[in-house]
Amino acid sequence: MVEIKCLACRKTLKIPKYVDTDNYEGQIICTECESLLYIKLVKSKVRKYRKLIDKKPMEIKVISAVPNYDEAKRLKES
């Protein structure tokens, strides 16, 4: 089984057994960071390897579920 390191998160990826490692050229997704990677394998050796799409962690914004009464009143008056 061929193993490579993700170019985005550096986690070790195992190429699935159903992939023909003697002659494969295509995309794989890192199971850890979900980055899209391009790889070319010939005789189980990496010939080309690059990152196509780097997934960044999602930014989470907290939005108050209950509006501020004073703020709502001020907006209504303007």
N, C-alpha and C positions, 0 to 999 in steps of 0.2 A: 504494500500500500504506500502511495506517495504522500508525503507530508510537506506542507509549505507554511511559511509564516505570513499572516495577513499584513499587507503593507500599511493598513490604517491603524489597527490595534495591536499588532505584533503577536496575536494569539496563534497557536499552531492549528492548522486546518488539515484534515485528512480528506484526500480525494476519495469519493465514494467508489466502491468496488465495481459498480455498473459503468463507470467511465473507463473507456479504452485508453489507458495511459501509454500505450505504444504509439498512438497517433490521435491526440485530442487537441483541438483548438476551439476555445469558446469561453463562456463566462461562468463564474461561480460566485456565490454569495457567502460571505463570512457569516457563520452562525452566531458569532458573538456580537459584532458591531453592525452587521447587515450591509457592509460596504460591498459594492459590485466590483469584482476583479476579473481581468482578462488573463488567460493563461494558455500557453501552447506547450504541450508535452510531446516529446518524441522519444520512444524507447524508454519510457518512465523517467526521463530527464527534462527539467524545465528549460525551455529554449527562449520563451518570451513570457514576461510577467509584468503587469502594470495595474494600477488602480484606475477604474473608470469613474465610479461615483463614490465619494466619501460621505458616509452618513454621519452627521453630527448629532450629538445629544439634543433632544427636543428642549426648547426653552419653555418653561412653565410659568405662566403669569397667574397670580392669584387675583380673582375678581370677587369682590364682596357680593354675597348672595342677597344681603339686605341693604338697600340703598340708604345712604345717610340722609335723614329727613331734612336737615338744614341745607345740604347741598341741593337736594331736589327742589326745595322751596326757592332757593336762590336762582336756579336755572329756570324755573317756571316764571319768576318775576322778570327775567331779562328777555 
